[in-house]
Amino acid sequence: MQLYEYDFYAWTQKQAALLKSGQWDQLDIANLVEEIEALGRQERRELLHRLGILVGHLLKWQLQPHLRGKSWRATITEQRRQIQRLLKDSPSLKPDLSAALQEAHQDGILLVVRETPLSEADLPAQCPYTFEQVMDPDFYPGTEDPQ
């Protein structure tokens, strides 16, 4: 049985050592390729996850003004910061932001349906916000002042 199959951590350490020492012929190329591709997919999933949380909280903010509070504001701020960090570390995700926002909108809808009495029919089918809006620290839909 290959090391990759029974001890992933040990496999990563061995591959790193082989790379550092230039022992190219000893590398497990097929599994290295698979893992590198998986890392790229993970970055995009992280972006979608954080955008979904952000959109969900912006929708809750807009549609339930009587429940606005410190917790929602903190979640919105935190997701914006984490998305900024992610894009700083992986700027190649930027060309896909409009599509990613629309995809994440569906996750935002599920969050709202799960956490509020609102139903999917109460929510916009398409994301009502642009990426620039969701990332704008002063943007809180339905209000001029987030306080």
C-alpha distance (Angstrom), angle and dihedral (degrees) to the residues before:
residue distance angle dihedral
M1 . . .
Q2 3.80 . .
L3 3.79 119.5 .
Y4 3.82 89.0 -121.9
E5 3.81 90.4 63.4
Y6 3.78 100.0 48.7
D7 3.82 106.6 26.8
F8 3.79 113.5 24.3
Y9 3.80 95.0 176.3
A10 3.80 92.6 52.3
W11 3.82 88.9 47.3
T12 3.84 91.2 53.9
Q13 3.80 91.5 50.0
K14 3.79 92.0 48.8
Q15 3.82 92.1 48.5
A16 3.81 91.0 49.1
A17 3.80 91.2 50.6
L18 3.81 91.0 48.7
L19 3.80 90.8 50.0
K20 3.80 92.3 48.7
S21 3.78 92.4 50.1
G22 3.80 93.9 44.6
Q23 3.80 94.6 -119.8
W24 3.80 92.4 149.7
D25 3.80 95.6 162.7
Q26 3.82 90.7 59.6
L27 3.82 96.1 54.4
D28 3.80 121.6 112.8
I29 3.81 92.4 -127.1
A30 3.81 98.5 176.1
N31 3.80 93.8 54.4
L32 3.81 92.9 39.6
V33 3.80 89.6 56.2
E34 3.80 90.9 48.2
E35 3.82 92.6 50.1
I36 3.81 94.3 46.8
E37 3.81 90.8 50.8
A38 3.81 89.4 48.6
L39 3.81 90.5 53.1
G40 3.80 89.9 55.8
R41 3.80 92.0 49.8
Q42 3.80 89.3 48.6
E43 3.82 91.4 57.0
R44 3.81 91.1 53.1
R45 3.82 91.7 46.6
E46 3.81 89.2 51.6
L47 3.81 89.8 52.5
L48 3.82 91.7 49.3
H49 3.80 91.8 46.6
R50 3.79 94.0 51.7
L51 3.80 93.0 43.0
G52 3.81 89.5 51.0
I53 3.80 92.0 53.5
L54 3.80 90.9 45.8
V55 3.81 94.5 49.2
G56 3.80 91.0 45.1
H57 3.79 92.0 54.0
L58 3.80 92.6 44.9
L59 3.81 88.8 52.6
K60 3.81 91.0 49.0
W61 3.81 89.1 48.2
Q62 3.79 91.6 51.4
L63 3.80 99.0 41.1
Q64 3.80 100.7 38.0
P65 3.80 105.2 41.1
H66 3.81 92.2 159.4
L67 3.83 89.7 63.3
R68 3.79 98.8 47.8
G69 3.73 112.2 131.3
K70 3.75 150.6 149.0
S71 3.81 94.1 -79.0
W72 3.81 94.9 56.3
R73 3.81 90.9 45.7
A74 3.81 90.6 50.2
T75 3.81 91.9 49.4
I76 3.81 91.6 49.9
T77 3.81 91.1 49.4
E78 3.81 93.2 46.1
Q79 3.80 94.0 50.0
R80 3.80 91.5 48.8
R81 3.81 90.5 51.7
Q82 3.78 93.6 47.4
I83 3.82 92.2 48.0
Q84 3.82 89.9 50.5
R85 3.82 90.0 51.7
L86 3.78 92.0 47.3
L87 3.81 92.0 50.7
K88 3.80 90.9 46.7
D89 3.81 90.0 53.8
S90 3.83 94.3 40.9
P91 3.82 108.4 27.4
S92 3.81 91.3 165.7
L93 3.82 86.8 77.2
K94 3.82 89.9 68.6
P95 3.83 99.1 84.5
D96 3.82 88.8 59.2
L97 3.82 97.2 50.9
S98 3.82 98.9 107.6
A99 3.80 92.4 49.9
A100 3.81 91.0 42.5
L101 3.81 90.8 52.4
Q102 3.80 92.1 52.2
E103 3.80 90.8 47.9
A104 3.81 92.3 46.9
H105 3.81 89.8 49.5
Q106 3.80 88.3 73.5
D107 3.80 89.9 56.1
G108 3.80 89.0 47.8
I109 3.79 89.8 54.3
L110 3.80 91.0 51.9
L111 3.80 89.7 50.6
V112 3.81 91.5 52.3
V113 3.81 93.1 46.3
R114 3.81 90.5 48.4
E115 3.82 95.9 46.9
T116 3.80 103.3 35.7
P117 3.79 140.3 40.6
L118 3.81 88.6 -108.7
S119 3.79 118.7 112.2
E120 3.78 129.4 -145.0
A121 3.82 88.7 -101.8
D122 3.83 88.8 61.5
L123 3.80 91.9 57.9
P124 3.80 132.3 76.5
A125 3.82 114.0 -97.0
Q126 3.81 90.8 -141.5
C127 3.77 126.1 41.8
P128 3.81 106.3 -91.1
Y129 3.80 92.7 -156.0
T130 3.78 133.7 72.2
F131 3.77 121.2 -131.5
E132 3.79 88.9 -109.9
Q133 3.81 90.0 55.8
V134 3.79 96.3 48.2
M135 3.80 90.2 50.5
D136 3.81 95.6 44.7
P137 3.83 106.9 106.4
D138 3.81 89.7 -146.7
F139 3.81 95.7 50.5
Y140 3.78 113.9 106.5
P141 3.81 108.4 151.6
G142 3.76 116.9 -127.1
T143 3.77 96.0 20.3
E144 3.78 139.0 71.0
D145 3.79 93.5 -149.6
P146 3.83 123.9 35.8
Q147 3.78 91.9 -153.8
